[in-house]
Amino acid sequence: MYKPFKRPVTKASPDIRLPEPRVSLITVFLLKTLLRLYLFIYYGVSKTFIHEDVEFYKAFSRALAGKSRLIIAFRHPNGGEPQLLTWFFLSKLRWLALKKGVRFPRWPHAVFIYGYDVVRWGGWVARYILPNVGGMPIYHSKMDKKAMARIYSAIDSGRFPVAIAPEGQVSYSTDTIPRLEPGVIRIGFNAALHLEKNEPESAVEILPLSIHFRFGSWGKATVELLLRKIENFCGFKKSEKKNISFQRRLEKCRDYIIEKNEKRYNIKYDDPVLPSFEERIKKIADAALDTAERMLGLKSEGDFFARLYKTRQLCWDRIFLPDIPNFKNMPRVERSINDHEAGQAWYIARHHELADISWYFKAPVPSDDKALHKKIEYVQNLYDFTSRTMGGAYSNRISIFPRKVIIKTAPVINLTERLPRYREDRKTAISETLAGLEKAFIDDIKEMNRIEKG
């Protein structure tokens, strides 16, 4: 039976007010007790390992001792990385470091920077936990001097490392680097300038950190079930699935969804020979974002992600009304108009969600002989692309349980040592450092693939 993605009863609400971030020992205790159970939803009974760990422990130890300021630049391909890392830092890191002869001066923790929309869609759990474990919200699409001052203060105080995802948001890809934003480098250099004046013997360091999933027999069985679910969404009968390869089944589903979106957005090609898949998916991403902007009454200004962040912000601002001091006393007519606009914003956000996944969904269809984790990642993204075509969102994404989770770090990037170059040419210094961070991530991917083949 057909079950569409239903729109929730969307009514305008007063904006969420968060307390100032702090590290609550009660909340930390609860997380250490309950977070593993929560992570079961994301990762099942998978085991977590750390690869090449000694330098990681030493960097953490320097930061906890106040000898450096550590910014953890973590990759964010799946969505659950902050939760996983928070649990790992609180529950396992100290004991693993002791086994390698590294003793932390105090208990390890890191405070994460997150987009303000997380507490809007994350519900009361996110609204309670994030401020009470030191999490710091920030807007993607508008200046927030208070948030930036808070971040610099957290780095400067040096109480705990600060964790930032340089990809800006979930990137849906473990084995490629779709994009990196320079914000983490800018923040690091500014913090290094300030620290140089007050503590010239200390340094600001960036630690590149990646997370890799590897799968077993459960992954093999589940990926087949997920592909069948996609085929059923596309209306493919059992007879159409027989005697064709895994790769061809994926291509059929992908092409079907592409065609439906092209029809939806009236995308046509004069040449009878269709352009490449990459060109077609790009047109869908652009058309979906154009549609969202048009419905919001926005001009298409700036690059793709500046526009994407702005549409996301405005949709949420119509659902959670900012700067409305007397929401409960609002006249009924005004309240009804705001409720109507909140409902419209939900529908507009469906185009935004499709634009988001379409921009990232560029990987070629994996052949039958590709590694299992690459097949699983592609099928998860194909399902996400399918569900957002149907009106779903990131929350409808289905993740397959891994057998093991591997945390891998690269050598730290010392920003204090790069300050002479930064003073000489800020733009070039930021660009060079960002390129170094990207290279660290790429080298990490190559090494993990080499280990797997070996």
PEUR-V157988 format. One record per residue. N is the residue number from 1. OMEGA is omega in whole degrees, -180 to 180 (999 if undefined). NEAR is the number of other ideal C-beta (glycine too) atoms within 8 Angstrom. D_LAST is the distance of its C-alpha to the last C-alpha in Angstrom with 1 decimal. Layout:
n=N omega=OMEGA near=NEAR d_last=D_LAST
n=N omega=OMEGA near=NEAR d_last=D_LAST
//
This chain:
n=1 omega=-178 near=2 d_last=46.7
n=2 omega=177 near=3 d_last=46.0
n=3 omega=-180 near=3 d_last=45.4
n=4 omega=172 near=6 d_last=45.3
n=5 omega=-175 near=8 d_last=43.9
n=6 omega=174 near=4 d_last=47.2
n=7 omega=175 near=9 d_last=48.5
n=8 omega=176 near=5 d_last=49.3
n=9 omega=-174 near=4 d_last=52.8
n=10 omega=176 near=10 d_last=52.3
n=11 omega=178 near=7 d_last=55.1
n=12 omega=-179 near=11 d_last=55.4
n=13 omega=174 near=9 d_last=54.9
n=14 omega=-177 near=7 d_last=55.6
n=15 omega=-177 near=9 d_last=52.7
n=16 omega=177 near=8 d_last=50.6
n=17 omega=-178 near=4 d_last=51.6
n=18 omega=173 near=9 d_last=49.1
n=19 omega=177 near=6 d_last=50.0
n=20 omega=-180 near=6 d_last=48.8
n=21 omega=176 near=11 d_last=45.2
n=22 omega=176 near=8 d_last=45.2
n=23 omega=-178 near=12 d_last=43.0
n=24 omega=-179 near=8 d_last=44.9
n=25 omega=178 near=6 d_last=44.1
n=26 omega=180 near=7 d_last=45.3
n=27 omega=177 near=12 d_last=42.9
n=28 omega=178 near=12 d_last=40.0
n=29 omega=179 near=8 d_last=40.9
n=30 omega=-180 near=8 d_last=41.0
n=31 omega=179 near=13 d_last=37.6
n=32 omega=-179 near=10 d_last=36.1
n=33 omega=-169 near=6 d_last=37.8
n=34 omega=-171 near=8 d_last=37.3
n=35 omega=179 near=13 d_last=34.4
n=36 omega=176 near=8 d_last=31.8
n=37 omega=178 near=6 d_last=33.9
n=38 omega=-179 near=9 d_last=34.1
n=39 omega=176 near=12 d_last=30.3
n=40 omega=179 near=9 d_last=30.1
n=41 omega=-179 near=4 d_last=31.5
n=42 omega=-167 near=9 d_last=28.6
n=43 omega=179 near=11 d_last=25.6
n=44 omega=-177 near=7 d_last=27.0
n=45 omega=-178 near=6 d_last=25.8
n=46 omega=177 near=11 d_last=22.4
n=47 omega=-178 near=7 d_last=21.3
n=48 omega=180 near=11 d_last=20.8
n=49 omega=173 near=8 d_last=18.4
n=50 omega=-176 near=11 d_last=18.6
n=51 omega=-179 near=7 d_last=15.7
n=52 omega=-165 near=8 d_last=16.9
n=53 omega=-170 near=11 d_last=20.3
n=54 omega=180 near=8 d_last=22.7
n=55 omega=177 near=10 d_last=23.7
n=56 omega=-180 near=12 d_last=24.2
n=57 omega=-179 near=13 d_last=26.5
n=58 omega=178 near=9 d_last=28.4
n=59 omega=179 near=14 d_last=29.0
n=60 omega=-179 near=14 d_last=30.3
n=61 omega=177 near=13 d_last=32.4
n=62 omega=-178 near=11 d_last=34.0
n=63 omega=-178 near=15 d_last=34.9
n=64 omega=178 near=11 d_last=36.4
n=65 omega=-180 near=7 d_last=38.4
n=66 omega=180 near=7 d_last=39.8
n=67 omega=177 near=6 d_last=38.4
n=68 omega=172 near=12 d_last=36.6
n=69 omega=-173 near=13 d_last=36.5
n=70 omega=172 near=14 d_last=33.1
n=71 omega=179 near=17 d_last=32.3
n=72 omega=178 near=12 d_last=29.1
n=73 omega=-174 near=12 d_last=27.9
n=74 omega=175 near=13 d_last=25.9
n=75 omega=-169 near=12 d_last=24.3
n=76 omega=-175 near=12 d_last=26.2
n=77 omega=-170 near=11 d_last=24.6
n=78 omega=178 near=11 d_last=25.8
n=79 omega=-177 near=8 d_last=29.1
n=80 omega=-176 near=10 d_last=28.6
n=81 omega=180 near=13 d_last=26.9
n=82 omega=179 near=11 d_last=30.2
n=83 omega=-180 near=11 d_last=31.0
n=84 omega=-178 near=14 d_last=27.6
n=85 omega=177 near=16 d_last=27.6
n=86 omega=178 near=14 d_last=31.3
n=87 omega=-177 near=14 d_last=30.6
n=88 omega=180 near=11 d_last=27.6
n=89 omega=-176 near=11 d_last=29.7
n=90 omega=-168 near=13 d_last=32.8
n=91 omega=-172 near=9 d_last=31.4
n=92 omega=-169 near=9 d_last=28.2
n=93 omega=-176 near=13 d_last=27.8
n=94 omega=-176 near=9 d_last=30.6
n=95 omega=177 near=7 d_last=29.5
n=96 omega=178 near=11 d_last=25.8
n=97 omega=179 near=15 d_last=27.2
n=98 omega=179 near=9 d_last=29.6
n=99 omega=179 near=6 d_last=26.9
n=100 omega=177 near=9 d_last=25.5
n=101 omega=178 near=5 d_last=29.1
n=102 omega=-179 near=10 d_last=29.9
n=103 omega=178 near=7 d_last=33.1
n=104 omega=179 near=12 d_last=34.2
n=105 omega=175 near=6 d_last=37.9
n=106 omega=-173 near=5 d_last=38.4
n=107 omega=-175 near=6 d_last=36.6
n=108 omega=177 near=13 d_last=33.9
n=109 omega=173 near=12 d_last=34.3
n=110 omega=178 near=12 d_last=33.9
n=111 omega=-173 near=15 d_last=36.3
n=112 omega=171 near=15 d_last=35.1
n=113 omega=-177 near=12 d_last=36.7
n=114 omega=177 near=11 d_last=37.1
n=115 omega=-175 near=9 d_last=39.1
n=116 omega=-180 near=9 d_last=42.6
n=117 omega=-180 near=9 d_last=42.2
n=118 omega=-179 near=11 d_last=39.9
n=119 omega=176 near=11 d_last=42.9
n=120 omega=179 near=10 d_last=44.8
n=121 omega=-175 near=6 d_last=42.6
n=122 omega=177 near=9 d_last=41.1
n=123 omega=-173 near=6 d_last=44.3
n=124 omega=-179 near=5 d_last=46.0
n=125 omega=179 near=7 d_last=42.9
n=126 omega=-178 near=10 d_last=41.3
n=127 omega=177 near=12 d_last=44.7
n=128 omega=-171 near=9 d_last=45.1
n=129 omega=-171 near=11 d_last=41.7
n=130 omega=178 near=16 d_last=40.6
n=131 omega=-175 near=13 d_last=43.7
n=132 omega=170 near=11 d_last=43.6
n=133 omega=176 near=15 d_last=40.1
n=134 omega=-180 near=13 d_last=41.0
n=135 omega=-175 near=12 d_last=39.5
n=136 omega=-179 near=13 d_last=41.1
n=137 omega=177 near=13 d_last=42.0
n=138 omega=176 near=12 d_last=42.3
n=139 omega=176 near=11 d_last=43.4
n=140 omega=-166 near=9 d_last=41.3
n=141 omega=176 near=8 d_last=44.2
n=142 omega=-178 near=5 d_last=47.1
n=143 omega=178 near=4 d_last=47.9
n=144 omega=-176 near=8 d_last=48.0
n=145 omega=-180 near=6 d_last=49.2
n=146 omega=180 near=6 d_last=49.5
n=147 omega=180 near=11 d_last=45.8
n=148 omega=178 near=9 d_last=44.7
n=149 omega=179 near=8 d_last=47.0
n=150 omega=-180 near=11 d_last=45.5
n=151 omega=179 near=13 d_last=41.9
n=152 omega=179 near=12 d_last=43.1
n=153 omega=180 near=8 d_last=45.0
n=154 omega=178 near=14 d_last=42.0
n=155 omega=-175 near=13 d_last=39.9
n=156 omega=-179 near=11 d_last=42.9
n=157 omega=176 near=6 d_last=43.8
n=158 omega=-178 near=9 d_last=40.3
n=159 omega=178 near=5 d_last=40.7
n=160 omega=172 near=12 d_last=37.2
n=161 omega=177 near=11 d_last=34.4
n=162 omega=-176 near=14 d_last=34.9
n=163 omega=-178 near=13 d_last=32.1
n=164 omega=174 near=13 d_last=32.2
n=165 omega=-178 near=12 d_last=30.0
n=166 omega=175 near=12 d_last=30.1
n=167 omega=175 near=14 d_last=29.4
n=168 omega=-180 near=10 d_last=32.9
n=169 omega=176 near=9 d_last=32.2
n=170 omega=-174 near=9 d_last=29.7
n=171 omega=174 near=12 d_last=27.4
n=172 omega=-176 near=12 d_last=25.8
n=173 omega=179 near=12 d_last=22.5
n=174 omega=-172 near=13 d_last=19.4
n=175 omega=173 near=7 d_last=17.3
n=176 omega=176 near=7 d_last=20.3
n=177 omega=-176 near=11 d_last=23.1
n=178 omega=-179 near=9 d_last=26.3
n=179 omega=172 near=8 d_last=28.7
n=180 omega=176 near=10 d_last=29.5
n=181 omega=-176 near=9 d_last=33.1
n=182 omega=-175 near=9 d_last=34.5
n=183 omega=-179 near=9 d_last=36.4
n=184 omega=179 near=13 d_last=34.2
n=185 omega=179 near=14 d_last=34.5
n=186 omega=179 near=9 d_last=38.2
n=187 omega=-179 near=13 d_last=38.7
n=188 omega=180 near=13 d_last=36.7
n=189 omega=178 near=17 d_last=38.8
n=190 omega=177 near=9 d_last=42.0
n=191 omega=179 near=15 d_last=41.2
n=192 omega=177 near=15 d_last=40.4
n=193 omega=-179 near=10 d_last=43.8
n=194 omega=-178 near=10 d_last=45.6
n=195 omega=-179 near=14 d_last=43.8
n=196 omega=-180 near=10 d_last=44.5
n=197 omega=-173 near=6 d_last=48.2
n=198 omega=-180 near=7 d_last=48.3
n=199 omega=-175 near=6 d_last=45.5
n=200 omega=-180 near=6 d_last=44.7
n=201 omega=-180 near=3 d_last=42.6
n=202 omega=-179 near=12 d_last=40.1
n=203 omega=171 near=11 d_last=37.4
n=204 omega=-178 near=16 d_last=35.9
n=205 omega=174 near=16 d_last=32.1
n=206 omega=180 near=15 d_last=29.8
n=207 omega=176 near=15 d_last=26.6
n=208 omega=-177 near=12 d_last=24.0
n=209 omega=179 near=14 d_last=22.4
n=210 omega=177 near=14 d_last=20.1
n=211 omega=-179 near=16 d_last=19.5
n=212 omega=177 near=10 d_last=16.7
n=213 omega=172 near=13 d_last=17.2
n=214 omega=-168 near=11 d_last=15.0
n=215 omega=179 near=12 d_last=16.8
n=216 omega=-176 near=7 d_last=17.5
n=217 omega=178 near=5 d_last=20.2
n=218 omega=178 near=11 d_last=22.9
n=219 omega=179 near=15 d_last=21.2
n=220 omega=-179 near=10 d_last=21.1
n=221 omega=-175 near=8 d_last=24.7
n=222 omega=-179 near=10 d_last=25.9
n=223 omega=177 near=13 d_last=24.5
n=224 omega=179 near=8 d_last=26.5
n=225 omega=-180 near=8 d_last=29.6
n=226 omega=177 near=13 d_last=29.3
n=227 omega=177 near=13 d_last=29.1
n=228 omega=178 near=9 d_last=32.1
n=229 omega=178 near=9 d_last=33.9
n=230 omega=180 near=13 d_last=33.4
n=231 omega=177 near=13 d_last=34.6
n=232 omega=176 near=8 d_last=37.7
n=233 omega=-179 near=8 d_last=38.4
n=234 omega=178 near=11 d_last=38.5
n=235 omega=180 near=5 d_last=40.8
n=236 omega=-180 near=10 d_last=38.6
n=237 omega=-179 near=6 d_last=39.9
n=238 omega=-179 near=5 d_last=38.0
n=239 omega=180 near=5 d_last=39.1
n=240 omega=-177 near=8 d_last=37.4
n=241 omega=-174 near=10 d_last=34.0
n=242 omega=172 near=6 d_last=33.9
n=243 omega=173 near=2 d_last=32.1
n=244 omega=-174 near=7 d_last=30.2
n=245 omega=175 near=6 d_last=26.5
n=246 omega=-179 near=8 d_last=24.9
n=247 omega=-179 near=10 d_last=24.6
n=248 omega=177 near=8 d_last=28.3
n=249 omega=178 near=12 d_last=29.4
n=250 omega=-179 near=14 d_last=28.0
n=251 omega=-180 near=9 d_last=29.7
n=252 omega=180 near=13 d_last=33.0
n=253 omega=-180 near=15 d_last=33.1
n=254 omega=-178 near=12 d_last=32.1
n=255 omega=179 near=8 d_last=34.7
n=256 omega=-179 near=10 d_last=37.3
n=257 omega=177 near=13 d_last=37.0
n=258 omega=-178 near=12 d_last=37.0
n=259 omega=-180 near=8 d_last=40.2
n=260 omega=178 near=9 d_last=41.9
n=261 omega=177 near=15 d_last=41.3
n=262 omega=177 near=12 d_last=42.6
n=263 omega=-179 near=8 d_last=45.7
n=264 omega=-177 near=7 d_last=46.1
n=265 omega=176 near=11 d_last=46.2
n=266 omega=178 near=5 d_last=48.0
n=267 omega=-177 near=11 d_last=45.3
n=268 omega=179 near=5 d_last=46.4
n=269 omega=-180 near=6 d_last=45.3
n=270 omega=-179 near=3 d_last=47.9
n=271 omega=179 near=6 d_last=45.6
n=272 omega=176 near=2 d_last=45.0
n=273 omega=-177 near=4 d_last=41.4
n=274 omega=175 near=5 d_last=39.5
n=275 omega=-178 near=7 d_last=37.6
n=276 omega=177 near=5 d_last=33.8
n=277 omega=-178 near=8 d_last=32.4
n=278 omega=178 near=7 d_last=31.8
n=279 omega=-178 near=8 d_last=35.5
n=280 omega=-179 near=13 d_last=36.7
n=281 omega=177 near=12 d_last=34.9
n=282 omega=178 near=10 d_last=36.1
n=283 omega=178 near=11 d_last=39.6
n=284 omega=178 near=15 d_last=39.4
n=285 omega=-180 near=13 d_last=38.2
n=286 omega=-178 near=10 d_last=41.1
n=287 omega=180 near=11 d_last=43.6
n=288 omega=180 near=15 d_last=42.7
n=289 omega=176 near=16 d_last=43.1
n=290 omega=-179 near=9 d_last=46.3
n=291 omega=179 near=10 d_last=47.7
n=292 omega=180 near=15 d_last=47.1
n=293 omega=-179 near=12 d_last=48.7
n=294 omega=180 near=8 d_last=51.6
n=295 omega=177 near=10 d_last=52.3
n=296 omega=-178 near=10 d_last=52.2
n=297 omega=-178 near=4 d_last=54.5
n=298 omega=169 near=11 d_last=52.0
n=299 omega=179 near=4 d_last=51.7
n=300 omega=-178 near=7 d_last=48.3
n=301 omega=178 near=6 d_last=47.9
n=302 omega=180 near=5 d_last=44.8
n=303 omega=-173 near=5 d_last=41.2
n=304 omega=-174 near=9 d_last=39.5
n=305 omega=173 near=9 d_last=38.3
n=306 omega=178 near=10 d_last=41.6
n=307 omega=-180 near=14 d_last=43.3
n=308 omega=-180 near=13 d_last=40.9
n=309 omega=-178 near=10 d_last=41.4
n=310 omega=178 near=11 d_last=45.1
n=311 omega=178 near=17 d_last=45.5
n=312 omega=-179 near=13 d_last=43.5
n=313 omega=-177 near=13 d_last=45.8
n=314 omega=177 near=11 d_last=49.0
n=315 omega=179 near=15 d_last=48.1
n=316 omega=-179 near=11 d_last=47.6
n=317 omega=175 near=9 d_last=50.7
n=318 omega=178 near=12 d_last=52.7
n=319 omega=175 near=13 d_last=51.5
n=320 omega=-170 near=11 d_last=51.7
n=321 omega=178 near=13 d_last=54.7
n=322 omega=173 near=6 d_last=54.5
n=323 omega=175 near=5 d_last=57.6
n=324 omega=-173 near=9 d_last=59.8
n=325 omega=-176 near=4 d_last=61.8
n=326 omega=-175 near=6 d_last=64.1
n=327 omega=-177 near=9 d_last=61.9
n=328 omega=-178 near=4 d_last=63.9
n=329 omega=-180 near=4 d_last=67.2
n=330 omega=177 near=10 d_last=66.0
n=331 omega=-173 near=5 d_last=68.7
n=332 omega=-180 near=6 d_last=67.8
n=333 omega=-180 near=6 d_last=67.8
n=334 omega=179 near=8 d_last=65.4
n=335 omega=-180 near=10 d_last=63.2
n=336 omega=177 near=8 d_last=63.1
n=337 omega=179 near=8 d_last=62.2
n=338 omega=177 near=12 d_last=59.3
n=339 omega=179 near=11 d_last=58.1
n=340 omega=180 near=8 d_last=58.4
n=341 omega=176 near=10 d_last=56.3
n=342 omega=176 near=14 d_last=53.7
n=343 omega=176 near=11 d_last=53.4
n=344 omega=-179 near=10 d_last=53.1
n=345 omega=178 near=14 d_last=50.4
n=346 omega=180 near=13 d_last=48.3
n=347 omega=178 near=9 d_last=48.6
n=348 omega=-179 near=13 d_last=47.9
n=349 omega=176 near=13 d_last=44.7
n=350 omega=177 near=11 d_last=43.4
n=351 omega=178 near=12 d_last=43.3
n=352 omega=-180 near=15 d_last=41.7
n=353 omega=179 near=12 d_last=38.9
n=354 omega=178 near=14 d_last=38.2
n=355 omega=-179 near=15 d_last=38.2
n=356 omega=-176 near=12 d_last=35.6
n=357 omega=-178 near=13 d_last=33.0
n=358 omega=-179 near=14 d_last=33.8
n=359 omega=-177 near=11 d_last=33.1
n=360 omega=-171 near=11 d_last=29.5
n=361 omega=-174 near=12 d_last=28.8
n=362 omega=-176 near=7 d_last=27.6
n=363 omega=176 near=10 d_last=24.1
n=364 omega=178 near=4 d_last=23.9
n=365 omega=-178 near=9 d_last=23.8
n=366 omega=177 near=10 d_last=20.3
n=367 omega=-175 near=6 d_last=20.0
n=368 omega=-177 near=6 d_last=19.4
n=369 omega=179 near=3 d_last=15.8
n=370 omega=179 near=8 d_last=14.8
n=371 omega=-175 near=7 d_last=12.8
n=372 omega=-177 near=11 d_last=15.4
n=373 omega=178 near=13 d_last=15.9
n=374 omega=177 near=10 d_last=16.9
n=375 omega=-177 near=12 d_last=19.3
n=376 omega=179 near=13 d_last=20.8
n=377 omega=-180 near=13 d_last=21.4
n=378 omega=-179 near=12 d_last=23.1
n=379 omega=176 near=14 d_last=25.3
n=380 omega=-180 near=13 d_last=26.3
n=381 omega=177 near=14 d_last=27.4
n=382 omega=176 near=14 d_last=29.1
n=383 omega=179 near=13 d_last=31.0
n=384 omega=178 near=16 d_last=32.0
n=385 omega=179 near=13 d_last=33.2
n=386 omega=-176 near=13 d_last=35.2
n=387 omega=179 near=11 d_last=36.7
n=388 omega=171 near=15 d_last=37.8
n=389 omega=-179 near=11 d_last=39.4
n=390 omega=179 near=9 d_last=41.3
n=391 omega=179 near=8 d_last=42.4
n=392 omega=-179 near=10 d_last=39.8
n=393 omega=179 near=8 d_last=38.1
n=394 omega=-178 near=9 d_last=35.0
n=395 omega=178 near=6 d_last=36.5
n=396 omega=-179 near=10 d_last=36.1
n=397 omega=177 near=10 d_last=32.3
n=398 omega=179 near=8 d_last=30.4
n=399 omega=-180 near=9 d_last=27.1
n=400 omega=-178 near=13 d_last=24.9
n=401 omega=175 near=11 d_last=24.0
n=402 omega=174 near=13 d_last=20.4
n=403 omega=176 near=10 d_last=18.9
n=404 omega=178 near=10 d_last=17.8
n=405 omega=-177 near=13 d_last=18.6
n=406 omega=175 near=13 d_last=16.6
n=407 omega=-176 near=13 d_last=18.9
n=408 omega=179 near=14 d_last=17.6
n=409 omega=175 near=13 d_last=20.0
n=410 omega=176 near=11 d_last=20.3
n=411 omega=-178 near=5 d_last=22.9
n=412 omega=173 near=10 d_last=26.5
n=413 omega=-177 near=13 d_last=28.6
n=414 omega=-178 near=9 d_last=32.0
n=415 omega=179 near=17 d_last=34.7
n=416 omega=178 near=12 d_last=37.5
n=417 omega=-178 near=6 d_last=36.3
n=418 omega=-178 near=13 d_last=36.4
n=419 omega=176 near=12 d_last=39.9
n=420 omega=178 near=6 d_last=41.6
n=421 omega=179 near=10 d_last=39.7
n=422 omega=179 near=14 d_last=40.5
n=423 omega=-179 near=6 d_last=44.2
n=424 omega=-177 near=7 d_last=44.2
n=425 omega=-174 near=7 d_last=42.7
n=426 omega=-176 near=8 d_last=41.7
n=427 omega=-179 near=6 d_last=40.3
n=428 omega=-180 near=9 d_last=38.1
n=429 omega=178 near=13 d_last=36.9
n=430 omega=-180 near=13 d_last=35.9
n=431 omega=-180 near=9 d_last=34.2
n=432 omega=-180 near=9 d_last=32.2
n=433 omega=177 near=15 d_last=31.2
n=434 omega=177 near=12 d_last=30.2
n=435 omega=177 near=8 d_last=28.1
n=436 omega=177 near=9 d_last=26.4
n=437 omega=178 near=16 d_last=25.7
n=438 omega=179 near=10 d_last=24.2
n=439 omega=178 near=8 d_last=22.0
n=440 omega=178 near=12 d_last=20.8
n=441 omega=-179 near=13 d_last=19.9
n=442 omega=177 near=9 d_last=18.3
n=443 omega=178 near=9 d_last=16.1
n=444 omega=179 near=12 d_last=15.2
n=445 omega=-180 near=13 d_last=14.2
n=446 omega=-179 near=8 d_last=12.1
n=447 omega=179 near=9 d_last=10.2
n=448 omega=178 near=12 d_last=9.8
n=449 omega=178 near=10 d_last=8.5
n=450 omega=178 near=8 d_last=6.0
n=451 omega=-179 near=7 d_last=5.0
n=452 omega=179 near=8 d_last=5.5
n=453 omega=-178 near=5 d_last=3.8
n=454 omega=999 near=4 d_last=0.0
//
